[in-house]
Amino acid sequence: MKLVQIANIKGRVILQSGLHIGAGDTEMHIGGTDNPVATHPHTREPYIPGSSLKGKIRSLLEMRSGLMTVTGGKPLGADILRKKSVEGASRDEAMKILRIFGVSGADSDETSEIGPTRASFADCPLTANSRDLARANNWPLTEIKSENSIDRIKGVARDPRFIERVPAGMEFDFMVALKKMATDSDDLLDFLLEGMKLVEYDALGGSGSRGYGRVRFVFDQPEIQQRYESLNPLP
C-alpha cells in the first residue's frame, strides 16, 4: 500500500448561528456559566476542535449509510466487514468511512484491507479577520445565552441555565489533510465533501435541535468549492 498524494483542503467555517462546543469543565464557578465553550488555554480564544468536526462528519455519514441498525448505534468498526448482511453498496460505503476516518488498533484482521486513516482534521482557530474585527469593535468573543424549561401546567419558567456560545458571524480556519493511497478510488474526496455538506444541513456542536451550530463551509481552492457546490449528499 503506497502513499501517492496528500491533499490539503483549506477554508473557513462561518457561523450562521451561535456555536457551543463544550470545554468539558465540570467545575461550577460562582457567577459562571453552566456550559463554557472550548477555548485556547493561553489566548482564551474559542476554537473548533478537529475531533468535533471529524466526529460530526463521520456520524452523519454513518447515519446516511443506514448501518446504524447493524452496529446498534455504536461507531462503525472494521468488524462490520465480516457481517454477511453487509454487502454490495453498503459494504462499499462502510469501507469508505473506515478508510477516511480510521479504525481501532484492535481490528487487526481487517487493518490490511482498510489501511491507514486517510483524513487528518486540524483544530480550527479564529480567522485573523474575525479576531481583528472583534478587537477593533470591542466585541466579546463569546456570548451567554440563558435558557429554561417551561412548567406545562403552571406556564412558568423553571430550571434556568446559562450556556456560553460563540456568536453568529464569527469565522474559523479549517484544514483537512486527505491522504491518497495507490489503491484508493478517486471518489474519497467527494465522499468527505458530502459529509461536510451534511453538517451544513444539520448542525455542529451541541444543542443543534435548538438552533445552535448552523455553519457554512467556504473553501480556499476554487476547484474544490465548485466541486462541493455540485454535490447532493441526499439524492
RABEL-V26268 format. One record per residue. N is the residue number from 0. SS is DSSP state (A for helix, B for strand, O for the rest). PHI is phi as a letter, one per 40 degrees, with the letter a starting at -180 (* if undefined). OMEGA is omega in degrees with one decimal (999 if undefined). Layout:
# RABEL-V26268
n->{N N}
ss->{SS SS}
phi->{PHI PHI}
omega->{OMEGA OMEGA}
This chain:
# RABEL-V26268
n->{0 1 2 3 4 5 6 7 8 9 10 11 12 13 14 15 16 17 18 19 20 21 22 23 24 25 26 27 28 29 30 31 32 33 34 35 36 37 38 39 40 41 42 43 44 45 46 47 48 49 50 51 52 53 54 55 56 57 58 59 60 61 62 63 64 65 66 67 68 69 70 71 72 73 74 75 76 77 78 79 80 81 82 83 84 85 86 87 88 89 90 91 92 93 94 95 96 97 98 99 100 101 102 103 104 105 106 107 108 109 110 111 112 113 114 115 116 117 118 119 120 121 122 123 124 125 126 127 128 129 130 131 132 133 134 135 136 137 138 139 140 141 142 143 144 145 146 147 148 149 150 151 152 153 154 155 156 157 158 159 160 161 162 163 164 165 166 167 168 169 170 171 172 173 174 175 176 177 178 179 180 181 182 183 184 185 186 187 188 189 190 191 192 193 194 195 196 197 198 199 200 201 202 203 204 205 206 207 208 209 210 211 212 213 214 215 216 217 218 219 220 221 222 223 224 225 226 227 228 229 230 231 232 233 234}
ss->{O O B B B B B B B B B B B B B O O O B O O B O O O O O O O O O O O O B O B O B O O O O O O B O B O A A A A A A A A A A A A A A A A O O A A A A O O O O O O A A A A A O O O O O O A A A A A A A A A A A A A O O O O O O A A A A A A A O O O O B B B O O B O B O A A A A A A A A A A O O O O O B B B B B B B B O O O O O O B B B B B B B B B B O O O O B B B B B B B B B B B O O O O O O A A A A A A A A A A A A A A O O O O O O A A A O O O O B B B B B O O A A A A A A A A A O O O O O}
phi->{* b c b a b c c c b i b b b c c a d b b b c c g c c c c c c g c c c b c c c b c c c c g c c a b c d c c c c c c c c c c c c c c c g c c c c c g g c d c b c c c c c c c c b a g c c c c c c c c c c c c b g b c c c c c c b d c c c g c c c b b b c c b c d c c c c c c c c c c b f c c c b b b b c b a b b c c c c g b c a f c a b b c b c c d g c b b c b a b c b c b c d c c c c c c c c c c c c c c c c c c c b a b g c g c c b g c g c b b b b c c c d c c c c c c c c c b c b c}
omega->{-171.5 175.9 -178.0 -177.2 168.0 179.6 176.4 -178.4 -173.9 177.3 -177.6 169.5 -178.0 -178.0 175.5 174.7 -179.3 -176.6 173.9 169.1 -168.5 -179.9 -178.4 179.3 -177.5 -179.1 179.9 -179.3 177.8 -178.7 -178.7 179.3 177.5 -173.5 177.7 178.7 176.8 178.4 176.9 -174.5 -178.5 -175.7 -174.9 176.4 176.8 175.8 175.9 178.1 177.2 179.7 179.0 178.9 179.1 -177.2 -179.3 178.3 -178.4 -176.6 179.5 176.2 176.3 177.4 179.7 -177.1 -177.3 -176.3 -179.9 177.8 178.6 -177.8 -177.5 179.0 178.4 175.7 -179.1 177.8 -177.4 -179.7 178.8 -177.4 -179.7 -176.7 -177.9 -179.1 -179.4 -178.4 177.9 -177.4 179.8 178.9 177.7 178.8 179.0 -179.0 178.6 178.8 -177.4 178.7 -178.6 -170.8 174.4 -180.0 177.4 176.9 178.8 -178.9 -172.2 -175.9 -176.1 -174.7 -177.7 178.7 -176.9 -179.1 -176.7 175.5 -175.6 -172.9 174.6 -175.7 177.8 170.2 -174.4 178.7 172.2 173.7 178.0 -179.6 178.8 179.7 -178.5 178.4 179.8 -179.8 -177.3 -177.1 -178.6 178.1 172.5 -179.7 176.6 176.7 176.1 179.9 178.8 178.5 176.3 172.7 -177.5 172.9 -173.3 -179.0 -176.4 179.7 -179.2 179.1 178.2 177.4 179.2 176.2 -174.4 -172.9 175.8 179.0 166.6 -172.0 176.6 179.2 177.6 -177.3 179.6 173.6 174.3 175.9 175.7 175.5 -177.5 178.7 172.9 176.2 -176.3 -177.5 -176.6 172.5 -176.0 -173.1 179.1 177.4 178.2 179.6 177.2 179.7 176.0 177.0 178.2 178.2 175.1 176.3 175.9 179.4 -175.0 -179.2 177.0 179.0 -175.0 174.0 178.4 179.6 178.5 174.0 178.3 164.6 174.4 -174.8 174.6 178.3 174.1 -173.2 177.9 -177.8 -178.6 -177.6 177.6 176.8 179.2 178.9 -178.8 -177.1 -177.5 -175.3 173.1 -174.5 179.8 -176.9 999}
